[in-house]
Amino acid sequence: MVELNHLFTQVKLHSDPKNQQADDKNVEPLADTWNNYFQSLQEAIAESNTAKQIVQQDYDRLQALAIAWEKQIQIASRNSCEDKVRQALAYKQNCTARARELKTSLERHVIHISTLQTRLAYWQNQL
């Protein structure tokens, strides 16, 4: 990124009409570099959004399973089935633990996407 910014600054500083011919040689590769960088950032944002959606679906599914196991615990408790209570509790705890891990992953995806979007906006505003 530093190299891109440096090249961009050089082109901007040398945009004097008498240096126009020399600038034309620098501008084309620079424009291609910027376009590639912007495209890479946009692709990374799209991929991260897709990954975040998948993690969100898995998180929602595990939350629903934890609720279902909680209902099983209540039913087994009412029927005095201690083995079924312990089994359902173990499944619920497993779902809850996995859901917590996915929640952390979701938070990381949100931060990552936000960082990429900030970078993209910053560099687009530099033009």
The first five atom37 places (N, CA, C, CB, O) and aatype in JSON, in Angstrom:
{
  "aatype": [12, 19, 6, 10, 2, 8, 10, 13, 16, 5, 19, 11, 10, 8, 15, 3, 14, 11, 2, 5, 5, 0, 3, 3, 11, 2, 19, 6, 14, 10, 0, 3, 16, 17, 2, 2, 18, 13, 5, 15, 10, 5, 6, 0, 9, 0, 6, 15, 2, 16, 0, 11, 5, 9, 19, 5, 5, 3, 18, 3, 1, 10, 5, 0, 10, 0, 9, 0, 17, 6, 11, 5, 9, 5, 9, 0, 15, 1, 2, 15, 4, 6, 3, 11, 19, 1, 5, 0, 10, 0, 18, 11, 5, 2, 4, 16, 0, 1, 0, 1, 6, 10, 11, 16, 15, 10, 6, 1, 8, 19, 9, 8, 9, 15, 16, 10, 5, 16, 1, 10, 0, 18, 17, 5, 2, 5, 10],
  "atom_mask": [
    [1, 1, 1, 1, 1],
    [1, 1, 1, 1, 1],
    [1, 1, 1, 1, 1],
    [1, 1, 1, 1, 1],
    [1, 1, 1, 1, 1],
    [1, 1, 1, 1, 1],
    [1, 1, 1, 1, 1],
    [1, 1, 1, 1, 1],
    [1, 1, 1, 1, 1],
    [1, 1, 1, 1, 1],
    [1, 1, 1, 1, 1],
    [1, 1, 1, 1, 1],
    [1, 1, 1, 1, 1],
    [1, 1, 1, 1, 1],
    [1, 1, 1, 1, 1],
    [1, 1, 1, 1, 1],
    [1, 1, 1, 1, 1],
    [1, 1, 1, 1, 1],
    [1, 1, 1, 1, 1],
    [1, 1, 1, 1, 1],
    [1, 1, 1, 1, 1],
    [1, 1, 1, 1, 1],
    [1, 1, 1, 1, 1],
    [1, 1, 1, 1, 1],
    [1, 1, 1, 1, 1],
    [1, 1, 1, 1, 1],
    [1, 1, 1, 1, 1],
    [1, 1, 1, 1, 1],
    [1, 1, 1, 1, 1],
    [1, 1, 1, 1, 1],
    [1, 1, 1, 1, 1],
    [1, 1, 1, 1, 1],
    [1, 1, 1, 1, 1],
    [1, 1, 1, 1, 1],
    [1, 1, 1, 1, 1],
    [1, 1, 1, 1, 1],
    [1, 1, 1, 1, 1],
    [1, 1, 1, 1, 1],
    [1, 1, 1, 1, 1],
    [1, 1, 1, 1, 1],
    [1, 1, 1, 1, 1],
    [1, 1, 1, 1, 1],
    [1, 1, 1, 1, 1],
    [1, 1, 1, 1, 1],
    [1, 1, 1, 1, 1],
    [1, 1, 1, 1, 1],
    [1, 1, 1, 1, 1],
    [1, 1, 1, 1, 1],
    [1, 1, 1, 1, 1],
    [1, 1, 1, 1, 1],
    [1, 1, 1, 1, 1],
    [1, 1, 1, 1, 1],
    [1, 1, 1, 1, 1],
    [1, 1, 1, 1, 1],
    [1, 1, 1, 1, 1],
    [1, 1, 1, 1, 1],
    [1, 1, 1, 1, 1],
    [1, 1, 1, 1, 1],
    [1, 1, 1, 1, 1],
    [1, 1, 1, 1, 1],
    [1, 1, 1, 1, 1],
    [1, 1, 1, 1, 1],
    [1, 1, 1, 1, 1],
    [1, 1, 1, 1, 1],
    [1, 1, 1, 1, 1],
    [1, 1, 1, 1, 1],
    [1, 1, 1, 1, 1],
    [1, 1, 1, 1, 1],
    [1, 1, 1, 1, 1],
    [1, 1, 1, 1, 1],
    [1, 1, 1, 1, 1],
    [1, 1, 1, 1, 1],
    [1, 1, 1, 1, 1],
    [1, 1, 1, 1, 1],
    [1, 1, 1, 1, 1],
    [1, 1, 1, 1, 1],
    [1, 1, 1, 1, 1],
    [1, 1, 1, 1, 1],
    [1, 1, 1, 1, 1],
    [1, 1, 1, 1, 1],
    [1, 1, 1, 1, 1],
    [1, 1, 1, 1, 1],
    [1, 1, 1, 1, 1],
    [1, 1, 1, 1, 1],
    [1, 1, 1, 1, 1],
    [1, 1, 1, 1, 1],
    [1, 1, 1, 1, 1],
    [1, 1, 1, 1, 1],
    [1, 1, 1, 1, 1],
    [1, 1, 1, 1, 1],
    [1, 1, 1, 1, 1],
    [1, 1, 1, 1, 1],
    [1, 1, 1, 1, 1],
    [1, 1, 1, 1, 1],
    [1, 1, 1, 1, 1],
    [1, 1, 1, 1, 1],
    [1, 1, 1, 1, 1],
    [1, 1, 1, 1, 1],
    [1, 1, 1, 1, 1],
    [1, 1, 1, 1, 1],
    [1, 1, 1, 1, 1],
    [1, 1, 1, 1, 1],
    [1, 1, 1, 1, 1],
    [1, 1, 1, 1, 1],
    [1, 1, 1, 1, 1],
    [1, 1, 1, 1, 1],
    [1, 1, 1, 1, 1],
    [1, 1, 1, 1, 1],
    [1, 1, 1, 1, 1],
    [1, 1, 1, 1, 1],
    [1, 1, 1, 1, 1],
    [1, 1, 1, 1, 1],
    [1, 1, 1, 1, 1],
    [1, 1, 1, 1, 1],
    [1, 1, 1, 1, 1],
    [1, 1, 1, 1, 1],
    [1, 1, 1, 1, 1],
    [1, 1, 1, 1, 1],
    [1, 1, 1, 1, 1],
    [1, 1, 1, 1, 1],
    [1, 1, 1, 1, 1],
    [1, 1, 1, 1, 1],
    [1, 1, 1, 1, 1],
    [1, 1, 1, 1, 1],
    [1, 1, 1, 1, 1],
    [1, 1, 1, 1, 1],
    [1, 1, 1, 1, 1]
  ],
  "atom_positions": [
    [[0.81, -1.19, 0.0], [0.0, 0.0, 0.0], [0.86, 1.26, 0.0], [-0.92, -0.01, 1.19], [0.53, 2.24, -0.66]],
    [[1.93, 1.23, 0.73], [2.8, 2.39, 0.79], [3.33, 2.7, -0.59], [3.95, 2.17, 1.78], [3.4, 3.86, -1.0]],
    [[3.72, 1.67, -1.32], [4.25, 1.87, -2.66], [3.19, 2.49, -3.56], [4.74, 0.54, -3.26], [3.49, 3.39, -4.35]],
    [[1.95, 2.03, -3.45], [0.87, 2.6, -4.25], [0.68, 4.07, -3.92], [-0.43, 1.84, -4.02], [0.57, 4.91, -4.82]],
    [[0.65, 4.37, -2.65], [0.45, 5.74, -2.22], [1.6, 6.62, -2.72], [0.34, 5.82, -0.69], [1.38, 7.74, -3.16]],
    [[2.83, 6.1, -2.66], [4.0, 6.84, -3.12], [3.9, 7.12, -4.62], [5.3, 6.08, -2.79], [4.13, 8.24, -5.06]],
    [[3.54, 6.09, -5.4], [3.4, 6.28, -6.84], [2.3, 7.28, -7.15], [3.12, 4.95, -7.53], [2.44, 8.12, -8.04]],
    [[1.2, 7.17, -6.41], [0.09, 8.08, -6.64], [0.51, 9.52, -6.35], [-1.11, 7.69, -5.77], [0.17, 10.43, -7.1]],
    [[1.24, 9.73, -5.27], [1.73, 11.05, -4.91], [2.66, 11.59, -5.98], [2.45, 11.01, -3.55], [2.6, 12.76, -6.34]],
    [[3.52, 10.72, -6.51], [4.43, 11.15, -7.56], [3.66, 11.62, -8.79], [5.38, 10.02, -7.94], [3.99, 12.66, -9.37]],
    [[2.66, 10.87, -9.18], [1.88, 11.25, -10.36], [1.14, 12.54, -10.1], [0.89, 10.13, -10.75], [1.08, 13.41, -10.97]],
    [[0.58, 12.69, -8.91], [-0.16, 13.89, -8.57], [0.77, 15.12, -8.57], [-0.82, 13.73, -7.19], [0.4, 16.19, -9.07]],
    [[1.95, 14.96, -8.02], [2.88, 16.08, -7.94], [3.39, 16.49, -9.31], [4.04, 15.72, -7.04], [3.71, 17.66, -9.54]],
    [[3.48, 15.55, -10.22], [4.03, 15.82, -11.54], [2.95, 16.03, -12.59], [4.93, 14.7, -11.96], [3.19, 15.78, -13.77]],
    [[1.8, 16.47, -12.2], [0.73, 16.64, -13.17], [0.79, 18.0, -13.86], [-0.61, 16.46, -12.5], [-0.21, 18.5, -14.36]],
    [[1.93, 18.56, -13.88], [2.23, 19.81, -14.59], [2.08, 19.56, -16.1], [3.66, 20.33, -14.24], [2.58, 18.53, -16.57]],
    [[1.43, 20.45, -16.88], [1.21, 20.22, -18.3], [2.5, 19.96, -19.08], [0.5, 21.4, -18.89], [2.47, 19.18, -20.03]],
    [[3.61, 20.59, -18.73], [4.83, 20.34, -19.49], [5.39, 18.95, -19.24], [5.87, 21.39, -19.16], [6.2, 18.46, -20.03]],
    [[4.97, 18.31, -18.16], [5.41, 16.95, -17.88], [4.34, 15.93, -18.28], [5.75, 16.79, -16.39], [4.45, 14.76, -17.92]],
    [[3.34, 16.34, -19.01], [2.2, 15.5, -19.34], [2.62, 14.2, -20.02], [1.24, 16.25, -20.23], [2.1, 13.13, -19.7]],
    [[3.55, 14.28, -20.96], [3.96, 13.08, -21.67], [4.62, 12.08, -20.72], [4.91, 13.45, -22.82], [4.35, 10.88, -20.82]],
    [[5.44, 12.54, -19.83], [6.1, 11.66, -18.87], [5.06, 11.07, -17.91], [7.2, 12.43, -18.07], [5.16, 9.91, -17.52]],
    [[4.07, 11.89, -17.53], [3.03, 11.41, -16.63], [2.19, 10.32, -17.25], [2.15, 12.55, -16.2], [1.79, 9.38, -16.56]],
    [[1.92, 10.42, -18.55], [1.1, 9.41, -19.21], [1.7, 8.03, -19.06], [0.93, 9.76, -20.69], [0.97, 7.04, -18.96]],
    [[3.02, 7.94, -19.05], [3.68, 6.65, -18.88], [3.46, 6.1, -17.48], [5.18, 6.78, -19.17], [3.34, 4.89, -17.3]],
    [[3.41, 6.98, -16.49], [3.24, 6.56, -15.1], [1.78, 6.31, -14.75], [3.81, 7.6, -14.17], [1.48, 5.46, -13.91]],
    [[0.86, 7.03, -15.38], [-0.54, 6.97, -14.99], [-1.18, 5.64, -15.35], [-1.31, 8.1, -15.65], [-1.94, 5.09, -14.56]],
    [[-0.89, 5.12, -16.52], [-1.55, 3.88, -16.95], [-1.23, 2.71, -16.03], [-1.13, 3.54, -18.36], [-2.16, 2.03, -15.58]],
    [[0.05, 2.43, -15.72], [0.31, 1.33, -14.78], [-0.27, 1.61, -13.39], [1.82, 1.08, -14.67], [-0.72, 0.7, -12.7]],
    [[-0.26, 2.86, -13.0], [-0.81, 3.21, -11.7], [-2.31, 2.98, -11.66], [-0.49, 4.67, -11.36], [-2.84, 2.45, -10.68]],
    [[-3.0, 3.36, -12.72], [-4.44, 3.14, -12.79], [-4.75, 1.65, -12.73], [-5.04, 3.76, -14.08], [-5.68, 1.23, -12.04]],
    [[-3.98, 0.85, -13.45], [-4.18, -0.6, -13.4], [-3.94, -1.14, -12.0], [-3.25, -1.3, -14.41], [-4.68, -2.0, -11.53]],
    [[-2.91, -0.65, -11.34], [-2.6, -1.08, -9.98], [-3.73, -0.72, -9.03], [-1.28, -0.44, -9.5], [-4.15, -1.54, -8.22]],
    [[-4.23, 0.51, -9.12], [-5.36, 0.94, -8.27], [-6.58, 0.08, -8.55], [-5.69, 2.44, -8.51], [-7.24, -0.38, -7.62]],
    [[-6.88, -0.12, -9.83], [-8.06, -0.93, -10.17], [-7.93, -2.34, -9.62], [-8.25, -0.97, -11.7], [-8.89, -2.9, -9.09]],
    [[-6.74, -2.92, -9.73], [-6.52, -4.27, -9.19], [-6.66, -4.28, -7.67], [-5.13, -4.78, -9.58], [-7.24, -5.2, -7.1]],
    [[-6.14, -3.24, -7.03], [-6.24, -3.16, -5.57], [-7.7, -3.01, -5.13], [-5.39, -1.98, -5.04], [-8.14, -3.68, -4.2]],
    [[-8.44, -2.12, -5.8], [-9.85, -1.93, -5.47], [-10.64, -3.22, -5.71], [-10.45, -0.79, -6.31], [-11.48, -3.6, -4.9]],
    [[-10.35, -3.88, -6.82], [-11.04, -5.12, -7.13], [-10.72, -6.19, -6.07], [-10.65, -5.63, -8.53], [-11.61, -6.93, -5.64]],
    [[-9.47, -6.26, -5.65], [-9.09, -7.22, -4.61], [-9.81, -6.94, -3.3], [-7.56, -7.19, -4.39], [-10.28, -7.86, -2.63]],
    [[-9.88, -5.67, -2.94], [-10.6, -5.31, -1.7], [-12.08, -5.66, -1.81], [-10.42, -3.81, -1.4], [-12.67, -6.19, -0.87]],
    [[-12.69, -5.36, -2.94], [-14.11, -5.66, -3.12], [-14.36, -7.16, -3.09], [-14.62, -5.07, -4.45], [-15.36, -7.61, -2.51]],
    [[-13.48, -7.93, -3.69], [-13.62, -9.39, -3.66], [-13.45, -9.92, -2.24], [-12.59, -10.04, -4.6], [-14.18, -10.81, -1.81]],
    [[-12.49, -9.37, -1.51], [-12.28, -9.79, -0.12], [-13.5, -9.47, 0.74], [-11.02, -9.11, 0.47], [-13.88, -10.26, 1.6]],
    [[-14.1, -8.32, 0.51], [-15.31, -7.95, 1.25], [-16.44, -8.92, 0.93], [-15.74, -6.49, 0.92], [-17.15, -9.38, 1.83]],
    [[-16.62, -9.23, -0.35], [-17.68, -10.16, -0.76], [-17.46, -11.55, -0.15], [-17.74, -10.26, -2.3], [-18.4, -12.16, 0.35]],
    [[-16.22, -12.03, -0.2], [-15.91, -13.35, 0.36], [-16.14, -13.37, 1.87], [-14.46, -13.74, 0.04], [-16.66, -14.34, 2.42]],
    [[-15.74, -12.3, 2.53], [-15.92, -12.24, 3.98], [-17.41, -12.16, 4.35], [-15.18, -11.02, 4.56], [-17.84, -12.75, 5.34]],
    [[-18.18, -11.45, 3.55], [-19.63, -11.38, 3.79], [-20.26, -12.76, 3.62], [-20.29, -10.38, 2.83], [-21.13, -13.14, 4.41]],
    [[-19.84, -13.49, 2.6], [-20.36, -14.84, 2.38], [-20.0, -15.76, 3.54], [-19.82, -15.42, 1.05], [-20.85, -16.5, 4.04]],
    [[-18.75, -15.7, 3.97], [-18.31, -16.52, 5.11], [-19.09, -16.14, 6.37], [-16.79, -16.35, 5.35], [-19.49, -17.01, 7.15]],
    [[-19.31, -14.85, 6.56], [-20.06, -14.38, 7.73], [-21.49, -14.91, 7.69], [-20.07, -12.83, 7.78], [-22.03, -15.31, 8.73]],
    [[-22.11, -14.92, 6.53], [-23.48, -15.43, 6.41], [-23.55, -16.92, 6.73], [-24.01, -15.18, 4.99], [-24.49, -17.38, 7.38]],
    [[-22.55, -17.66, 6.29], [-22.51, -19.1, 6.58], [-22.35, -19.33, 8.08], [-21.35, -19.79, 5.8], [-23.04, -20.17, 8.67]],
    [[-21.44, -18.6, 8.69], [-21.24, -18.72, 10.14], [-22.51, -18.31, 10.88], [-20.05, -17.85, 10.6], [-22.88, -18.95, 11.87]],
    [[-23.18, -17.26, 10.42], [-24.42, -16.81, 11.05], [-25.49, -17.9, 10.98], [-24.94, -15.52, 10.37], [-26.2, -18.13, 11.96]],
    [[-25.61, -18.59, 9.85], [-26.58, -19.68, 9.71], [-26.25, -20.83, 10.66], [-26.61, -20.19, 8.25], [-27.14, -21.39, 11.29]],
    [[-24.97, -21.17, 10.75], [-24.56, -22.24, 11.67], [-24.84, -21.84, 13.12], [-23.07, -22.56, 11.49], [-25.29, -22.65, 13.92]],
    [[-24.56, -20.58, 13.45], [-24.82, -20.07, 14.8], [-26.31, -20.16, 15.12], [-24.32, -18.61, 14.94], [-26.69, -20.64, 16.19]],
    [[-27.15, -19.69, 14.2], [-28.6, -19.73, 14.41], [-29.09, -21.17, 14.59], [-29.34, -19.07, 13.22], [-29.94, -21.44, 15.44]],
    [[-28.55, -22.09, 13.78], [-28.93, -23.5, 13.87], [-28.56, -24.07, 15.24], [-28.26, -24.32, 12.75], [-29.35, -24.79, 15.85]],
    [[-27.36, -23.75, 15.72], [-26.93, -24.26, 17.03], [-27.74, -23.65, 18.17], [-25.44, -23.97, 17.25], [-28.04, -24.32, 19.16]],
    [[-28.1, -22.38, 18.03], [-28.95, -21.75, 19.05], [-30.31, -22.47, 19.12], [-29.15, -20.24, 18.73], [-30.83, -22.72, 20.2]],
    [[-30.87, -22.78, 17.94], [-32.15, -23.49, 17.89], [-32.02, -24.88, 18.51], [-32.65, -23.6, 16.44], [-32.92, -25.33, 19.23]],
    [[-30.91, -25.55, 18.23], [-30.68, -26.88, 18.83], [-30.56, -26.79, 20.35], [-29.4, -27.52, 18.24], [-31.09, -27.64, 21.07]],
    [[-29.88, -25.78, 20.84], [-29.74, -25.6, 22.29], [-31.12, -25.4, 22.94], [-28.81, -24.39, 22.61], [-31.39, -25.93, 24.02]],
    [[-31.97, -24.63, 22.27], [-33.33, -24.41, 22.79], [-34.11, -25.73, 22.78], [-34.08, -23.33, 21.95], [-34.84, -26.04, 23.72]],
    [[-33.96, -26.5, 21.71], [-34.64, -27.79, 21.62], [-34.17, -28.74, 22.72], [-34.42, -28.43, 20.25], [-34.98, -29.44, 23.32]],
    [[-32.86, -28.76, 22.98], [-32.35, -29.62, 24.04], [-32.82, -29.15, 25.41], [-30.81, -29.66, 24.0], [-33.05, -29.96, 26.31]],
    [[-32.98, -27.85, 25.58], [-33.51, -27.33, 26.85], [-34.93, -27.85, 27.07], [-33.49, -25.77, 26.87], [-35.29, -28.21, 28.19]],
    [[-35.72, -27.89, 26.02], [-37.09, -28.43, 26.12], [-37.04, -29.92, 26.47], [-37.87, -28.22, 24.79], [-37.86, -30.4, 27.25]],
    [[-36.08, -30.64, 25.89], [-35.93, -32.06, 26.21], [-35.56, -32.25, 27.68], [-34.87, -32.7, 25.31], [-36.01, -33.19, 28.33]],
    [[-34.72, -31.35, 28.18], [-34.34, -31.41, 29.6], [-35.57, -31.24, 30.48], [-33.29, -30.32, 29.94], [-35.76, -31.98, 31.44]],
    [[-36.41, -30.26, 30.14], [-37.62, -30.01, 30.93], [-38.57, -31.21, 30.9], [-38.35, -28.76, 30.41], [-39.14, -31.61, 31.92]],
    [[-38.74, -31.79, 29.7], [-39.63, -32.96, 29.57], [-39.07, -34.13, 30.38], [-39.8, -33.37, 28.08], [-39.81, -34.79, 31.11]],
    [[-37.77, -34.38, 30.25], [-37.15, -35.5, 30.98], [-37.21, -35.26, 32.48], [-35.69, -35.69, 30.53], [-37.38, -36.2, 33.25]],
    [[-37.09, -34.0, 32.9], [-37.18, -33.69, 34.35], [-38.57, -33.98, 34.87], [-36.8, -32.22, 34.62], [-38.74, -34.55, 35.95]],
    [[-39.58, -33.58, 34.1], [-40.97, -33.83, 34.52], [-41.26, -35.32, 34.61], [-41.95, -33.18, 33.54], [-42.04, -35.76, 35.46]],
    [[-40.63, -36.1, 33.75], [-40.85, -37.55, 33.74], [-39.86, -38.3, 34.63], [-40.74, -38.09, 32.31], [-39.85, -39.53, 34.67]],
    [[-39.04, -37.53, 35.36], [-38.06, -38.12, 36.29], [-37.11, -39.1, 35.59], [-38.77, -38.82, 37.43], [-36.81, -40.15, 36.15]],
    [[-36.66, -38.77, 34.41], [-35.71, -39.61, 33.67], [-34.34, -38.96, 33.78], [-36.14, -39.78, 32.17], [-33.93, -38.18, 32.91]],
    [[-33.62, -39.29, 34.84], [-32.33, -38.66, 35.1], [-31.31, -38.9, 33.99], [-31.77, -39.17, 36.41], [-30.52, -38.01, 33.67]],
    [[-31.31, -40.08, 33.4], [-30.37, -40.38, 32.32], [-30.62, -39.48, 31.11], [-30.47, -41.86, 31.9], [-29.69, -38.94, 30.5]],
    [[-31.9, -39.32, 30.8], [-32.25, -38.46, 29.66], [-31.94, -36.99, 29.96], [-33.74, -38.62, 29.3], [-31.57, -36.24, 29.06]],
    [[-32.1, -36.59, 31.2], [-31.77, -35.21, 31.59], [-30.28, -34.97, 31.39], [-32.18, -34.93, 33.07], [-29.87, -33.97, 30.8]],
    [[-29.46, -35.91, 31.91], [-28.0, -35.75, 31.77], [-27.58, -35.74, 30.29], [-27.28, -36.89, 32.51], [-26.75, -34.94, 29.88]],
    [[-28.17, -36.63, 29.51], [-27.83, -36.71, 28.09], [-28.24, -35.41, 27.37], [-28.53, -37.93, 27.43], [-27.44, -34.84, 26.62]],
    [[-29.44, -34.95, 27.6], [-29.92, -33.72, 26.96], [-29.1, -32.52, 27.42], [-31.41, -33.5, 27.26], [-28.81, -31.62, 26.63]],
    [[-28.73, -32.5, 28.69], [-27.92, -31.41, 29.22], [-26.55, -31.39, 28.55], [-27.76, -31.53, 30.75], [-26.04, -30.32, 28.2]],
    [[-25.95, -32.56, 28.35], [-24.65, -32.64, 27.69], [-24.75, -32.14, 26.25], [-24.12, -34.1, 27.71], [-23.88, -31.4, 25.78]],
    [[-25.81, -32.52, 25.54], [-26.0, -32.06, 24.16], [-26.22, -30.54, 24.12], [-27.19, -32.78, 23.52], [-25.69, -29.84, 23.25]],
    [[-27.01, -30.06, 25.07], [-27.27, -28.61, 25.12], [-25.98, -27.85, 25.39], [-28.32, -28.29, 26.21], [-25.7, -26.84, 24.74]],
    [[-25.18, -28.33, 26.35], [-23.92, -27.66, 26.66], [-22.97, -27.67, 25.47], [-23.25, -28.33, 27.86], [-22.26, -26.7, 25.23]],
    [[-22.96, -28.77, 24.72], [-22.12, -28.87, 23.52], [-22.58, -27.84, 22.48], [-22.17, -30.3, 22.93], [-21.76, -27.13, 21.9]],
    [[-23.87, -27.77, 22.25], [-24.41, -26.79, 21.28], [-24.11, -25.36, 21.72], [-25.93, -26.98, 21.12], [-23.74, -24.52, 20.9]],
    [[-24.26, -25.1, 22.99], [-24.02, -23.76, 23.53], [-22.55, -23.37, 23.38], [-24.44, -23.69, 25.0], [-22.24, -22.24, 23.02]],
    [[-21.66, -24.3, 23.67], [-20.22, -24.02, 23.55], [-19.84, -23.76, 22.1], [-19.39, -25.2, 24.1], [-19.1, -22.82, 21.81]],
    [[-20.36, -24.58, 21.19], [-20.07, -24.38, 19.76], [-20.67, -23.06, 19.27], [-20.61, -25.55, 18.93], [-20.06, -22.37, 18.46]],
    [[-21.84, -22.72, 19.76], [-22.49, -21.45, 19.38], [-21.65, -20.26, 19.86], [-23.92, -21.36, 19.97], [-21.52, -19.27, 19.14]],
    [[-21.08, -20.37, 21.07], [-20.21, -19.3, 21.58], [-19.0, -19.1, 20.68], [-19.75, -19.61, 23.02], [-18.61, -17.96, 20.39]],
    [[-18.41, -20.21, 20.23], [-17.26, -20.13, 19.31], [-17.65, -19.45, 18.01], [-16.69, -21.54, 19.03], [-16.9, -18.63, 17.47]],
    [[-18.82, -19.8, 17.49], [-19.29, -19.19, 16.25], [-19.6, -17.71, 16.45], [-20.53, -19.91, 15.74], [-19.39, -16.9, 15.54]],
    [[-20.1, -17.35, 17.62], [-20.38, -15.94, 17.91], [-19.08, -15.14, 17.87], [-21.07, -15.78, 19.31], [-19.05, -14.03, 17.33]],
    [[-18.02, -15.69, 18.42], [-16.71, -15.03, 18.37], [-16.25, -14.9, 16.92], [-15.66, -15.83, 19.19], [-15.74, -13.86, 16.52]],
    [[-16.44, -15.96, 16.14], [-16.07, -15.92, 14.73], [-16.88, -14.85, 13.99], [-16.28, -17.29, 14.08], [-16.34, -14.13, 13.15]],
    [[-18.15, -14.76, 14.29], [-19.0, -13.72, 13.68], [-18.48, -12.33, 13.99], [-20.45, -13.85, 14.17], [-18.4, -11.47, 13.11]],
    [[-18.12, -12.11, 15.24], [-17.6, -10.8, 15.64], [-16.31, -10.48, 14.89], [-17.36, -10.75, 17.16], [-16.08, -9.34, 14.5]],
    [[-15.47, -11.48, 14.7], [-14.23, -11.28, 13.95], [-14.51, -10.95, 12.49], [-13.34, -12.53, 14.05], [-13.84, -10.11, 11.89]],
    [[-15.5, -11.63, 11.92], [-15.87, -11.34, 10.53], [-16.37, -9.9, 10.39], [-16.95, -12.32, 10.04], [-16.03, -9.21, 9.43]],
    [[-17.17, -9.46, 11.33], [-17.7, -8.09, 11.29], [-16.55, -7.08, 11.34], [-18.69, -7.84, 12.46], [-16.54, -6.11, 10.59]],
    [[-15.61, -7.32, 12.22], [-14.45, -6.42, 12.34], [-13.63, -6.45, 11.05], [-13.57, -6.82, 13.54], [-13.2, -5.4, 10.56]],
    [[-13.4, -7.65, 10.51], [-12.61, -7.79, 9.28], [-13.28, -7.06, 8.11], [-12.41, -9.29, 8.94], [-12.63, -6.34, 7.37]],
    [[-14.57, -7.26, 7.96], [-15.32, -6.61, 6.88], [-15.28, -5.11, 7.04], [-16.78, -7.11, 6.84], [-15.09, -4.38, 6.07]],
    [[-15.46, -4.64, 8.25], [-15.42, -3.2, 8.52], [-14.05, -2.62, 8.18], [-15.76, -2.92, 9.99], [-13.96, -1.53, 7.61]],
    [[-13.01, -3.33, 8.53], [-11.64, -2.88, 8.22], [-11.43, -2.8, 6.72], [-10.6, -3.83, 8.85], [-10.88, -1.82, 6.22]],
    [[-11.86, -3.82, 6.0], [-11.71, -3.82, 4.54], [-12.52, -2.68, 3.91], [-12.16, -5.17, 3.96], [-12.04, -2.02, 2.99]],
    [[-13.73, -2.47, 4.39], [-14.57, -1.4, 3.85], [-13.96, -0.03, 4.13], [-15.98, -1.47, 4.43], [-14.02, 0.87, 3.29]],
    [[-13.36, 0.13, 5.3], [-12.7, 1.38, 5.65], [-11.51, 1.63, 4.74], [-12.26, 1.37, 7.12], [-11.31, 2.74, 4.25]],
    [[-10.72, 0.58, 4.51], [-9.57, 0.71, 3.6], [-10.02, 1.1, 2.2], [-8.77, -0.6, 3.55], [-9.46, 2.0, 1.57]],
    [[-11.05, 0.42, 1.72], [-11.55, 0.7, 0.38], [-12.03, 2.14, 0.28], [-12.69, -0.27, 0.01], [-11.69, 2.84, -0.68]],
    [[-12.81, 2.59, 1.25], [-13.31, 3.97, 1.23], [-12.16, 4.97, 1.31], [-14.29, 4.21, 2.39], [-12.16, 5.98, 0.61]],
    [[-11.19, 4.69, 2.16], [-10.04, 5.59, 2.3], [-9.3, 5.74, 0.97], [-9.08, 5.07, 3.37], [-9.05, 6.86, 0.52]],
    [[-8.96, 4.61, 0.35], [-8.19, 4.67, -0.88], [-9.0, 5.24, -2.05], [-7.67, 3.28, -1.23], [-8.45, 5.9, -2.93]],
    [[-10.3, 4.98, -2.05], [-11.13, 5.58, -3.1], [-11.18, 7.1, -2.96], [-12.56, 4.99, -3.06], [-11.21, 7.83, -3.95]],
    [[-11.19, 7.57, -1.73], [-11.21, 9.01, -1.48], [-9.88, 9.67, -1.77], [-11.6, 9.28, -0.04], [-9.81, 10.9, -1.9]],
    [[-8.82, 8.88, -1.89], [-7.5, 9.45, -2.2], [-7.4, 9.85, -3.66], [-6.39, 8.46, -1.85], [-6.55, 10.66, -4.04]],
    [[-8.26, 9.28, -4.47], [-8.22, 9.59, -5.91], [-8.83, 10.89, -6.16], [-8.92, 8.54, -6.72], [-8.9, 11.33, -7.31]]
  ]
}
